[in-house]
Amino acid sequence: MKRHNFRFAERLRVRWAEIDAQQIVFNAHYLSYFDTAVGAYWRALALPYTETMVGLGGDFFVRKATLEYLGSARYDDQLDVAIRCERLGNSSMQIIAAVFRGDELLVHGELIYVFADPASQRPATIPASLRAVIEGFEAGEPVVQVQLGSWAELGDHAGAIRQAVFVQEQKIPAEMEWDAADATCLHAVAFNRFGKALATGRLLPHVPGVAKIGRMAVLSVMRGSRVGREVLEALMRQGKAMGYREVLLHAQLSAAGFYTRAGFVQRGPVFEEAGIGHVEMVKNL
């Protein structure tokens, strides 16, 4: 069992509270690590778990959990908790989980979930639509599609995300969120394979040869996945196709690391927009 056998892994760091009198991670915590990584696996599938299960009329219940210990993690170790769906039965889902420290396999195990009616907990058939998403992910298929278009085409979806993120979550006054540029600029919206809109952004002219990306927003349940990156890259590709040589954006300080990882660099000092600290960042196309 090797790290490259898994498409997905969640990075965790061992906390002081997780080690025991032997100065190693207490054995029961590995189940918690697996559970945390499984939650992140659903984000990697671009499926907000609770909303998705409600829409499908079911839920997954743990039927079996086994672990095998080969080595020990210690305080402050960085661990990759890898998750792979090994098999989908009629109602069951077999998950293989493994904890790696670098390339060293420390613990591995099996989790069996059963899809069932949430009230009676009686097993039910895994919906074909969900099966297709999981099998497609494990086969290397994309889990989101980014659509580009006008406000008339995408405004309902983009507007709902921005309302949730900027107006409701960040408390930005609504009159500051909506502007005339929406009617003329290019919008992008990322949809999962169930057609749920998860993230948005827009591209508009700034000065000759330079485009500006703005209103980048990802639903809170999907942050930490690649959904926002997919929107950003789609806008940059389109900007390059339109002849722009550079793209800039005003990044909230909390999101600056996200843009740095995408190749943007800071230009100028920190400033405030809508009472939130921002920095200008640029990237050559």
Backbone bond lengths (Angstrom), bond angles and torsions (degrees), N, CA, C in turn:
res aa  C-N    CA-C-N  psi(-1)  N-CA   C-N-CA  omega(-1)  CA-C   N-CA-C  phi
1 M - - - 1.460 - - 1.534 108.62 -
2 K 1.338 116.59 115.69 1.454 122.39 -175.04 1.530 109.96 -117.92
3 R 1.341 114.66 158.06 1.465 119.51 179.81 1.520 111.33 -59.50
4 H 1.340 118.35 -36.89 1.458 120.22 -177.03 1.521 113.32 -72.25
5 N 1.332 117.34 -6.62 1.462 120.38 176.05 1.518 112.49 -77.12
6 F 1.324 117.39 -5.45 1.464 122.22 -176.73 1.528 109.79 -117.34
7 R 1.328 116.87 129.84 1.457 119.82 175.63 1.526 111.16 -75.34
8 F 1.333 116.89 -28.28 1.465 120.23 -173.85 1.520 111.30 -124.39
9 A 1.331 115.95 141.21 1.463 122.04 171.15 1.519 108.92 -150.29
10 E 1.311 115.84 145.62 1.462 123.15 177.09 1.523 108.53 -105.82
11 R 1.334 117.02 130.42 1.457 121.55 179.66 1.534 109.30 -86.70
12 L 1.335 116.24 125.46 1.463 122.89 177.64 1.525 108.89 -127.93
13 R 1.326 115.02 155.02 1.466 120.58 176.15 1.526 108.37 -120.04
14 V 1.316 116.84 132.58 1.461 120.84 -177.18 1.521 109.83 -67.03
15 R 1.329 115.49 128.47 1.465 121.73 178.70 1.534 110.70 -94.96
16 W 1.324 114.05 157.43 1.476 119.84 -179.06 1.523 111.05 -56.97
17 A 1.326 117.17 -39.40 1.464 120.87 -176.46 1.526 112.97 -67.98
18 E 1.331 117.34 -9.60 1.468 120.17 -175.49 1.527 113.33 -97.37
19 I 1.337 117.45 -3.98 1.465 118.91 178.65 1.524 110.35 -98.09
20 D 1.315 115.78 156.75 1.458 120.87 -175.04 1.533 110.74 -111.47
21 A 1.337 116.48 -165.77 1.466 120.85 -177.05 1.523 112.67 -66.40
22 Q 1.336 116.95 -17.75 1.461 121.33 176.61 1.527 112.19 -88.08
23 Q 1.345 115.85 2.84 1.458 122.25 179.17 1.531 112.98 66.56
24 I 1.324 116.39 26.40 1.462 122.10 174.83 1.526 108.07 -128.06
25 V 1.310 116.65 164.94 1.461 120.15 -179.80 1.524 109.86 -61.93
26 F 1.321 115.09 127.42 1.470 120.21 177.73 1.518 108.97 -61.66
27 N 1.343 115.71 136.49 1.471 120.92 -168.61 1.524 113.44 -55.21
28 A 1.339 117.98 -36.62 1.466 120.15 -175.44 1.530 112.74 -67.54
29 H 1.336 117.29 -21.67 1.466 119.60 -177.82 1.524 112.03 -67.94
30 Y 1.315 118.01 -21.87 1.456 118.96 -178.85 1.534 111.34 -65.31
31 L 1.306 117.00 -31.51 1.466 119.29 174.74 1.523 110.54 -65.21
32 S 1.328 116.03 -37.93 1.455 119.91 175.96 1.531 110.54 -65.00
33 Y 1.337 116.64 -39.89 1.463 120.28 176.37 1.531 110.16 -59.87
34 F 1.319 116.16 -44.85 1.469 119.85 179.56 1.528 110.43 -61.24
35 D 1.324 116.10 -43.97 1.466 119.95 -177.86 1.524 110.97 -63.88
36 T 1.332 116.68 -41.29 1.460 120.59 177.33 1.523 110.84 -61.74
37 A 1.322 116.94 -42.57 1.458 121.22 -179.06 1.521 111.73 -69.04
38 V 1.324 117.51 -34.83 1.462 119.73 177.25 1.531 110.08 -64.21
39 G 1.335 116.71 -39.43 1.466 119.11 175.53 1.510 111.59 -60.12
40 A 1.336 117.08 -41.05 1.458 121.06 177.61 1.522 111.20 -69.46
41 Y 1.327 117.76 -30.29 1.469 121.66 176.54 1.527 110.35 -60.16
42 W 1.319 117.12 -40.92 1.469 119.61 178.16 1.523 110.78 -64.22
43 R 1.339 117.63 -36.27 1.466 119.17 174.59 1.521 110.99 -65.11
44 A 1.336 116.51 -38.47 1.461 119.77 177.72 1.522 111.29 -63.06
45 L 1.324 117.12 -27.86 1.465 121.98 174.99 1.524 111.85 -78.50
46 A 1.357 116.38 -3.04 1.473 123.33 -176.49 1.526 111.08 62.53
47 L 1.331 115.61 35.97 1.460 121.25 -179.81 1.529 109.83 -120.19
48 P 1.331 118.80 104.66 1.475 119.67 171.43 1.528 108.14 -59.36
49 Y 1.343 116.73 114.47 1.461 119.64 -164.50 1.523 113.46 -59.31
50 T 1.320 117.45 -55.17 1.468 119.90 -173.85 1.520 111.30 -61.22
51 E 1.312 116.99 -48.53 1.460 120.66 -179.26 1.530 111.32 -62.79
52 T 1.329 116.30 -38.88 1.463 119.86 -179.98 1.516 111.35 -64.85
53 M 1.330 117.02 -44.29 1.456 120.12 -179.07 1.532 111.43 -65.48
54 V 1.319 117.12 -39.31 1.464 120.09 176.98 1.517 109.87 -60.90
55 G 1.321 116.33 -43.54 1.456 119.89 -179.97 1.518 112.85 -64.89
56 L 1.326 116.83 -30.85 1.467 120.65 -179.65 1.525 112.45 -87.08
57 G 1.324 117.12 -11.02 1.462 120.64 179.38 1.511 113.94 73.37
58 G 1.319 117.55 26.63 1.461 120.22 179.97 1.516 110.84 -152.31
59 D 1.324 115.72 -171.18 1.457 121.36 177.16 1.527 107.98 -162.08
60 F 1.338 116.03 161.47 1.458 120.76 178.65 1.519 110.04 -99.88
61 F 1.335 115.57 133.08 1.456 122.93 178.52 1.526 108.93 -119.98
62 V 1.337 116.50 138.54 1.464 120.33 179.65 1.517 109.72 -71.35
63 R 1.333 115.71 128.41 1.463 121.38 177.18 1.531 111.29 -104.97
64 K 1.339 115.94 -31.46 1.456 118.92 -174.63 1.523 108.76 -156.16
65 A 1.330 116.30 142.85 1.459 121.20 175.41 1.529 108.15 -143.05
66 T 1.337 116.23 125.73 1.456 120.57 177.57 1.520 108.82 -130.07
67 L 1.335 116.27 149.05 1.456 121.39 179.50 1.524 109.48 -136.59
68 E 1.335 115.16 148.56 1.456 121.33 173.95 1.523 107.37 -130.15
69 Y 1.327 115.75 127.82 1.454 122.02 -174.04 1.529 110.04 -101.58
70 L 1.319 115.48 122.62 1.463 121.24 178.90 1.517 112.24 -111.14
71 G 1.324 116.91 -26.64 1.452 121.55 -178.88 1.513 109.60 -155.30
72 S 1.321 116.30 -178.75 1.464 120.80 -174.35 1.519 110.96 -123.95
73 A 1.321 115.60 135.48 1.459 121.42 171.30 1.515 108.67 -91.07
74 R 1.338 115.63 151.45 1.453 121.30 -176.99 1.520 110.55 -126.26
75 Y 1.307 114.97 168.86 1.462 121.03 -178.74 1.523 111.81 -50.85
76 D 1.321 115.32 132.55 1.464 125.04 175.25 1.519 113.87 76.70
77 D 1.335 118.09 0.66 1.464 119.22 173.37 1.528 110.09 -61.59
78 Q 1.322 116.78 143.17 1.450 121.44 169.57 1.527 108.10 -95.94
79 L 1.297 115.17 124.84 1.457 121.89 -174.43 1.520 110.73 -118.58
80 D 1.320 115.94 143.03 1.453 121.63 169.70 1.521 107.31 -104.36
81 V 1.333 115.83 116.94 1.458 121.10 178.80 1.525 106.56 -99.58
82 A 1.318 115.42 104.05 1.461 122.09 -172.65 1.524 110.49 -92.33
83 I 1.329 115.14 141.94 1.464 122.03 -176.87 1.523 108.99 -131.21
84 R 1.325 115.71 135.74 1.461 120.74 175.52 1.524 109.85 -142.35
85 C 1.323 116.58 132.57 1.464 119.65 172.25 1.515 107.14 -79.75
86 E 1.319 116.09 111.96 1.457 121.79 -176.21 1.521 112.35 -83.71
87 R 1.336 115.87 -36.22 1.464 118.86 -175.99 1.516 110.51 -158.32
88 L 1.312 115.76 142.25 1.464 122.47 171.67 1.513 108.47 -116.21
89 G 1.336 115.72 117.97 1.450 119.85 174.48 1.516 110.13 -90.51
90 N 1.316 116.63 -160.45 1.466 119.72 177.57 1.518 111.11 -64.05
91 S 1.332 116.36 -45.50 1.457 120.95 179.65 1.528 112.65 -127.86
92 S 1.322 117.86 -5.68 1.460 121.04 -174.55 1.525 111.88 -106.66
93 M 1.313 114.59 156.06 1.466 122.74 178.48 1.520 107.28 -133.57
94 Q 1.338 116.08 119.16 1.459 121.55 179.15 1.521 108.96 -98.43
95 I 1.341 115.23 120.62 1.455 122.27 179.45 1.526 108.83 -109.63
96 I 1.327 116.24 131.52 1.458 121.74 170.10 1.525 107.04 -101.27
97 A 1.324 116.22 127.72 1.457 121.76 -178.99 1.524 109.20 -123.70
98 A 1.328 115.61 146.14 1.460 119.40 -178.57 1.520 109.57 -149.70
99 V 1.323 116.02 142.05 1.465 122.30 178.33 1.521 108.25 -108.43
100 F 1.330 115.41 121.42 1.459 121.39 179.49 1.527 109.98 -115.92
101 R 1.318 116.32 140.15 1.455 122.82 166.81 1.525 105.05 -111.43
102 G 1.333 115.34 101.63 1.453 118.71 -167.17 1.519 108.52 65.90
103 D 1.316 116.61 -125.13 1.465 120.77 176.96 1.533 112.40 -96.95
104 E 1.329 116.41 0.47 1.464 120.34 -177.06 1.523 110.35 -84.53
105 L 1.324 116.43 123.23 1.455 121.89 177.25 1.522 109.01 -81.93
106 L 1.341 116.37 120.37 1.465 120.97 -178.66 1.522 112.45 -99.89
107 V 1.324 115.98 -44.95 1.467 121.55 -175.83 1.522 107.66 -144.61
108 H 1.306 116.33 141.66 1.465 118.97 171.43 1.525 108.61 -139.19
109 G 1.308 115.76 163.16 1.453 118.80 -177.12 1.507 112.31 -167.91
110 E 1.314 113.93 179.69 1.461 122.30 -179.06 1.521 108.55 -129.45
111 L 1.314 115.59 135.02 1.458 122.07 174.54 1.519 107.96 -121.01
112 I 1.325 116.16 129.21 1.464 121.15 175.75 1.520 108.26 -111.89
113 Y 1.333 115.56 120.60 1.455 122.12 175.79 1.520 108.99 -109.68
114 V 1.312 115.88 149.18 1.461 121.77 175.14 1.520 108.64 -120.58
115 F 1.318 116.33 128.18 1.461 121.80 175.31 1.524 107.15 -78.98
116 A 1.335 115.99 128.90 1.463 119.11 -172.38 1.517 110.69 -149.89
117 D 1.319 114.76 163.81 1.464 121.40 172.09 1.530 107.79 -63.90
118 P 1.339 118.56 129.07 1.470 119.50 -174.17 1.520 113.94 -67.48
119 A 1.321 118.10 -24.08 1.468 120.17 -179.09 1.526 111.40 -84.63
120 S 1.331 117.09 -51.96 1.467 121.09 -176.56 1.522 112.83 -88.43
121 Q 1.336 117.12 -18.63 1.464 124.30 -174.78 1.527 111.77 60.18
122 R 1.314 116.37 24.78 1.464 120.54 174.01 1.522 108.79 -82.16
123 P 1.338 118.28 135.72 1.459 120.93 -179.05 1.526 112.50 -56.35
124 A 1.334 114.85 145.19 1.455 122.11 177.92 1.526 108.57 -136.36
125 T 1.301 116.24 159.29 1.464 120.73 179.68 1.520 110.56 -68.11
126 I 1.322 116.71 132.29 1.464 120.82 175.45 1.524 107.98 -63.11
127 P 1.330 118.67 124.69 1.466 120.47 -178.54 1.529 112.07 -57.87
128 A 1.314 115.44 143.17 1.464 120.77 -178.34 1.526 111.41 -60.16
129 S 1.328 117.11 -34.16 1.464 120.58 -179.10 1.517 111.39 -65.52
130 L 1.325 117.18 -39.77 1.462 121.21 178.15 1.524 110.54 -71.26
131 R 1.298 116.47 -41.25 1.460 120.93 177.77 1.535 110.31 -57.06
132 A 1.329 116.20 -42.25 1.460 120.36 -178.27 1.524 111.22 -64.58
133 V 1.335 118.05 -38.50 1.459 121.22 179.49 1.526 110.28 -65.36
134 I 1.333 117.73 -47.43 1.463 121.28 -176.99 1.525 110.62 -65.95
135 E 1.323 116.55 -48.24 1.467 119.46 -179.33 1.527 110.83 -64.49
136 G 1.321 116.80 -37.28 1.451 120.26 178.62 1.520 112.02 -64.84
137 F 1.337 116.49 -42.16 1.463 120.31 178.08 1.517 110.71 -60.41
138 E 1.325 117.04 -47.86 1.457 120.47 -178.00 1.528 111.54 -65.92
139 A 1.333 116.53 -23.35 1.468 120.66 177.18 1.521 112.20 -86.07
140 G 1.348 117.57 -0.65 1.447 121.02 177.84 1.507 115.13 93.36
141 E 1.339 117.83 9.27 1.451 120.62 -179.33 1.529 111.06 -77.52
142 P 1.342 117.94 152.70 1.467 120.17 175.46 1.526 110.65 -67.74
143 V 1.324 115.66 150.02 1.467 119.87 -179.35 1.522 112.54 -106.22
144 V 1.336 116.81 -8.84 1.463 120.13 176.59 1.517 109.42 -130.18
145 Q 1.325 114.55 156.05 1.455 121.98 173.17 1.515 107.25 -124.84
146 V 1.328 116.50 127.69 1.462 121.06 178.34 1.516 108.82 -97.27
147 Q 1.323 115.50 121.44 1.456 121.16 177.26 1.521 109.54 -101.88
148 L 1.315 116.23 137.61 1.453 123.67 176.40 1.513 108.93 -109.99
149 G 1.334 115.96 139.58 1.448 117.87 179.77 1.519 112.14 179.77
150 S 1.302 114.40 -172.58 1.460 121.81 -178.54 1.525 110.45 -83.91
151 W 1.338 114.36 171.69 1.462 119.77 175.44 1.524 110.59 -62.73
152 A 1.321 116.58 -36.44 1.467 120.22 178.70 1.524 110.86 -61.25
153 E 1.335 116.32 -33.35 1.459 120.58 -178.10 1.522 112.92 -85.50
154 L 1.326 117.60 -38.25 1.460 121.28 -171.16 1.514 114.46 -120.57
155 G 1.328 116.47 0.03 1.460 119.73 -173.03 1.511 115.05 -60.17
156 D 1.327 117.66 -36.69 1.467 119.28 -179.94 1.520 110.91 -60.89
157 H 1.337 116.56 -44.56 1.461 121.29 -178.53 1.524 111.06 -72.85
158 A 1.352 116.18 -48.10 1.463 119.60 -179.45 1.521 111.27 -63.06
159 G 1.321 116.25 -41.34 1.460 120.55 -179.19 1.511 112.79 -63.65
160 A 1.330 117.10 -38.71 1.469 120.48 179.89 1.527 110.83 -65.38
161 I 1.335 117.02 -40.68 1.463 120.17 179.14 1.523 110.05 -66.42
162 R 1.312 117.67 -46.25 1.459 121.10 -179.13 1.526 111.56 -64.95
163 Q 1.301 116.79 -36.67 1.467 120.04 176.53 1.527 110.07 -61.80
164 A 1.337 116.27 -44.44 1.465 120.71 -178.79 1.528 111.65 -66.48
165 V 1.342 117.16 -42.60 1.461 121.12 -173.52 1.523 111.91 -82.32
166 F 1.331 116.92 -53.93 1.463 120.11 -171.65 1.533 112.89 -83.18
167 V 1.321 116.55 -45.50 1.464 119.11 -174.28 1.527 111.16 -82.24
168 Q 1.330 117.34 -49.75 1.462 119.78 -175.57 1.526 112.40 -80.89
169 E 1.327 117.35 -46.18 1.466 119.88 -175.20 1.526 112.01 -80.03
170 Q 1.333 116.64 -48.57 1.467 120.03 -174.82 1.532 112.99 -93.19
171 K 1.314 117.43 -3.62 1.479 122.69 175.33 1.528 113.02 62.94
172 I 1.320 117.25 29.03 1.465 120.53 174.24 1.520 108.37 -74.59
173 P 1.328 119.14 130.56 1.472 120.28 -179.78 1.527 111.20 -55.41
174 A 1.310 116.36 136.23 1.459 120.86 -176.50 1.516 112.14 -57.54
175 E 1.323 117.11 -35.38 1.463 119.44 -178.04 1.533 111.83 -67.99
176 M 1.341 117.66 -18.14 1.458 120.33 176.43 1.529 111.87 -88.81
177 E 1.313 116.29 -19.06 1.456 119.93 -176.03 1.530 112.36 -79.87
178 W 1.303 117.26 -39.79 1.464 120.83 -173.26 1.525 109.86 -98.46
179 D 1.330 116.46 132.72 1.463 119.83 -179.65 1.525 109.97 -142.30
180 A 1.329 115.23 173.99 1.458 121.09 -176.45 1.520 112.56 -68.06
181 A 1.338 117.70 -22.23 1.460 120.17 -177.47 1.523 112.34 -63.97
182 D 1.333 117.66 -26.17 1.460 119.77 -179.78 1.531 112.12 -56.25
183 A 1.302 116.67 -34.60 1.467 120.64 -174.82 1.519 112.76 -71.71
184 T 1.335 117.94 -20.85 1.468 119.96 -172.89 1.522 114.49 -119.28
185 C 1.330 118.59 -15.24 1.468 119.38 -175.34 1.527 111.23 -89.33
186 L 1.326 114.90 175.12 1.461 121.92 179.10 1.521 109.31 -91.72
187 H 1.319 116.42 131.62 1.468 121.80 179.81 1.524 110.36 -110.83
188 A 1.315 115.53 151.83 1.462 122.48 175.14 1.517 108.69 -130.02
189 V 1.327 116.31 138.04 1.464 122.31 176.29 1.525 108.24 -135.70
190 A 1.327 116.63 131.30 1.459 121.87 176.22 1.525 109.20 -94.91
191 F 1.320 115.90 127.07 1.465 122.95 178.25 1.523 109.30 -114.41
192 N 1.340 116.30 139.61 1.464 118.24 172.43 1.524 109.03 -80.87
193 R 1.317 116.45 -178.00 1.469 119.59 -173.63 1.524 113.03 -76.88
194 F 1.332 116.50 -2.77 1.455 120.69 171.02 1.526 111.40 -97.71
195 G 1.331 116.82 2.45 1.459 120.97 179.80 1.509 114.43 83.92
196 K 1.341 117.64 13.52 1.458 121.75 179.30 1.522 109.40 -84.27
197 A 1.347 117.01 127.84 1.462 121.90 177.00 1.526 109.46 -77.69
198 L 1.337 116.44 128.07 1.465 121.47 -172.26 1.521 114.11 -118.19
199 A 1.325 117.67 -28.10 1.464 120.88 -174.55 1.522 109.37 -155.14
200 T 1.328 115.17 156.82 1.460 119.77 -178.75 1.514 110.64 -149.96
201 G 1.329 115.58 166.09 1.453 124.00 174.76 1.514 107.96 -169.69
202 R 1.330 116.37 173.38 1.468 119.21 179.91 1.519 109.88 -144.00
203 L 1.341 115.90 158.31 1.452 123.93 -179.64 1.519 108.68 -129.21
204 L 1.327 116.87 130.46 1.451 121.11 -179.99 1.517 110.09 -144.67
205 P 1.341 118.21 157.41 1.464 120.63 178.68 1.526 110.74 -64.49
206 H 1.338 115.18 146.61 1.465 120.68 176.43 1.529 109.91 -115.97
207 V 1.318 116.51 -70.45 1.463 123.70 170.64 1.523 105.50 -135.65
208 P 1.338 119.00 166.39 1.463 119.83 -179.14 1.530 112.72 -50.85
209 G 1.341 115.48 124.70 1.454 121.96 179.38 1.505 115.34 85.98
210 V 1.329 116.99 -5.63 1.467 121.10 -176.74 1.525 109.66 -127.40
211 A 1.324 115.95 129.75 1.461 122.04 175.93 1.519 109.53 -107.63
212 K 1.320 115.57 158.90 1.461 121.08 178.37 1.522 109.58 -120.68
213 I 1.308 114.96 130.62 1.465 121.37 173.76 1.516 107.99 -98.90
214 G 1.307 116.53 134.92 1.453 120.25 -179.74 1.510 112.35 -150.29
215 R 1.336 114.31 176.34 1.465 123.01 178.14 1.527 111.73 53.44
216 M 1.337 115.76 36.40 1.462 119.98 175.26 1.527 108.98 -72.80
217 A 1.317 116.61 123.36 1.463 120.66 -176.91 1.521 109.63 -146.85
218 V 1.328 115.98 136.65 1.463 123.47 177.56 1.518 107.85 -126.27
219 L 1.325 117.97 133.15 1.463 120.49 176.59 1.524 109.71 -55.54
220 S 1.313 116.45 142.21 1.465 121.04 -172.08 1.526 113.22 -56.69
221 V 1.337 117.25 -36.76 1.465 119.84 -176.97 1.518 112.46 -70.08
222 M 1.342 117.53 -13.92 1.456 120.05 -177.20 1.522 113.24 -107.64
223 R 1.314 118.40 1.59 1.461 119.70 178.98 1.528 110.73 -68.80
224 G 1.317 114.24 142.72 1.454 119.46 -174.70 1.510 112.54 94.91
225 S 1.334 116.75 -8.63 1.464 120.54 172.47 1.527 107.59 -94.31
226 R 1.314 117.50 -172.31 1.462 121.12 -179.13 1.529 112.32 -93.55
227 V 1.318 117.94 9.16 1.457 119.82 -173.62 1.527 111.39 -63.31
228 G 1.325 117.55 -46.35 1.458 120.18 178.74 1.514 111.71 -62.67
229 R 1.320 117.26 -39.21 1.469 121.35 179.16 1.526 110.48 -62.91
230 E 1.321 117.16 -37.85 1.462 120.42 178.91 1.521 111.03 -62.23
231 V 1.334 117.37 -41.81 1.465 121.25 177.93 1.522 110.14 -64.36
232 L 1.328 116.48 -46.65 1.463 121.01 -178.76 1.523 110.99 -59.61
233 E 1.317 117.16 -45.81 1.458 120.32 -177.90 1.521 111.52 -67.59
234 A 1.333 117.29 -36.45 1.461 119.87 177.91 1.526 111.05 -63.67
235 L 1.322 116.94 -40.89 1.465 120.59 178.74 1.528 110.79 -67.24
236 M 1.327 117.66 -39.77 1.459 119.85 179.45 1.528 111.21 -67.43
237 R 1.319 117.62 -40.59 1.467 119.89 177.38 1.523 110.86 -60.53
238 Q 1.332 115.49 -43.67 1.452 119.05 -179.91 1.520 111.35 -67.33
239 G 1.330 116.94 -38.49 1.450 120.32 177.26 1.523 111.44 -60.46
240 K 1.329 116.66 -43.07 1.467 120.38 178.00 1.522 110.64 -63.52
241 A 1.348 116.52 -41.46 1.466 120.48 179.18 1.529 111.83 -63.72
242 M 1.324 116.47 -27.87 1.457 121.25 179.75 1.525 112.34 -83.83
243 G 1.322 117.44 -2.94 1.454 121.34 175.34 1.513 115.72 99.13
244 Y 1.311 118.45 5.72 1.461 119.74 177.51 1.520 109.35 -74.72
245 R 1.344 116.28 143.48 1.456 121.53 179.89 1.527 112.07 -100.69
246 E 1.338 116.56 -16.21 1.462 121.13 -177.70 1.522 108.51 -148.15
247 V 1.327 114.45 150.56 1.460 120.09 175.25 1.522 107.82 -129.72
248 L 1.324 116.12 141.22 1.462 120.45 176.71 1.517 109.08 -128.04
249 L 1.314 114.71 163.07 1.462 120.56 176.00 1.517 109.15 -155.63
250 H 1.305 115.87 161.16 1.461 123.07 173.87 1.520 107.37 -104.26
251 A 1.311 116.42 104.39 1.459 121.78 -175.22 1.517 110.97 -91.90
252 Q 1.331 116.97 132.40 1.454 119.46 167.97 1.533 107.93 -61.61
253 L 1.320 116.21 143.94 1.459 119.41 -176.02 1.526 111.96 -57.11
254 S 1.315 116.53 -34.98 1.464 120.04 -179.74 1.521 112.31 -67.36
255 A 1.341 117.19 -19.00 1.465 121.51 -178.62 1.520 112.75 -106.58
256 A 1.339 118.00 1.44 1.465 120.54 -175.78 1.531 112.09 -59.33
257 G 1.322 117.16 -37.51 1.457 120.04 179.01 1.515 112.46 -62.86
258 F 1.323 116.25 -36.83 1.466 121.47 177.66 1.522 110.31 -59.06
259 Y 1.333 116.79 -45.16 1.461 120.31 -178.73 1.535 111.43 -74.36
260 T 1.317 117.54 -33.26 1.463 119.64 175.87 1.517 110.63 -60.37
261 R 1.332 117.02 -42.39 1.466 120.41 178.87 1.519 111.76 -65.39
262 A 1.334 117.03 -22.26 1.463 121.01 177.73 1.524 112.06 -89.24
263 G 1.334 118.05 3.68 1.448 121.37 175.22 1.507 115.86 99.74
264 F 1.323 118.52 6.18 1.461 121.69 178.10 1.525 109.71 -81.72
265 V 1.329 115.34 152.77 1.459 120.88 176.03 1.526 109.14 -126.51
266 Q 1.313 114.81 148.38 1.471 120.32 -178.94 1.522 110.92 -73.69
267 R 1.339 115.09 141.29 1.462 120.87 175.11 1.532 108.25 -134.99
268 G 1.307 116.28 114.29 1.454 120.16 177.93 1.520 112.93 93.34
269 P 1.342 116.17 176.25 1.466 121.51 -175.76 1.522 112.29 -82.67
270 V 1.316 114.40 172.13 1.468 121.80 175.04 1.529 109.10 -71.08
271 F 1.320 116.25 141.93 1.459 121.49 177.06 1.525 108.27 -142.34
272 E 1.308 116.42 171.27 1.458 121.31 -178.65 1.515 111.34 -109.74
273 E 1.340 115.04 138.54 1.458 123.21 168.63 1.523 106.50 -132.59
274 A 1.317 116.31 128.36 1.458 121.86 -179.45 1.533 111.41 54.13
275 G 1.338 116.62 33.35 1.454 120.86 178.14 1.511 114.74 76.41
276 I 1.347 117.70 11.23 1.458 122.42 -177.57 1.535 108.12 -119.86
277 G 1.327 117.20 135.17 1.443 121.65 178.78 1.522 112.50 -65.74
278 H 1.331 116.21 131.39 1.453 122.75 -179.50 1.517 109.87 -131.35
279 V 1.325 115.99 164.98 1.448 122.65 171.62 1.520 107.83 -142.68
280 E 1.329 116.62 141.41 1.457 119.70 175.54 1.521 109.66 -77.68
281 M 1.326 115.92 135.42 1.466 121.52 179.15 1.515 108.48 -132.71
282 V 1.333 115.77 146.66 1.466 120.77 -175.38 1.527 109.87 -134.99
283 K 1.338 113.10 158.42 1.470 119.27 175.54 1.522 108.69 -152.16
284 N 1.340 116.35 137.37 1.451 120.61 175.00 1.525 110.01 -77.05
285 L 1.311 115.71 140.07 1.447 121.04 177.76 1.531 110.95 -98.42
